[in-house]
């Protein structure tokens, strides 16, 4: 399959020989989005962008990454106008709030089952994030591209077959996506490829971590480290995704 602009990131991710190509893509896309929001292009000064960030806000994780990024003025501008939106919504929620009468049945409900309007509103605010939303749209397109390339490009299939597999998080997403993007025969072939690949590479990570433990035995202090020196961060990535050893992504000054 001839390489096109939209296939380049996936080929780059596969060529990186990472523990998970989708973690590789996720990091690049997320950093690009943070650069867009807070970088030297000053997107936070554009009224249409600020309108969206005011409405969507940011999740706890991305607030932390934005703080680490280092643009104090940019973060302050974003927070200033987002607070206008949040204070307006808070006022409306409080103005319309009427505490419900608690029945005996309500006393035995779990917290997650309660229907307090303020609790519902704050939960919605916690889940709303400008960066998460835009990443989700981009990620869905990458899943589409992955299966287009998987079906049409034998060289890409070979890259998948010879890769280190995926983290469990993205492996689950791939399996879910396969149900709607492959026919029955294609699904059978896909699972026949990725299931052994995942088991093999999960066992590889176990061996790396297990040998790291053994290296702390004084009897093995002079033994070869093999592939265990970075086994902790790779082992964590394989189970949950992401890059635990990455330094904060910072603004280029």
Buried (B, 14 or more C-beta within 10 A) or exposed (E): EEEEEEBEBBBEBBEBEBBBBBBBBBBEBBBBBBBBBBBEEEBBEEEEBBEBBBEBBBBEEBBEBBEEBBBEEBBEBBBEBBEEBBEEBBEEBEEEEEEEEEEEEEEEEEEEEEEEBEEEBEEEBEEBBBBBBBBEEBBEEBBBBBBBBBBEBEEBBEBBEEBBBBBBBBBEBBBEBBEEBBEEEBBEBBEEBBEEBBEEBBEBBEEBBEBBEEBEEEEEEEEEEEBBEEBBBBBBBBEEBBBEEEEEBEBEE
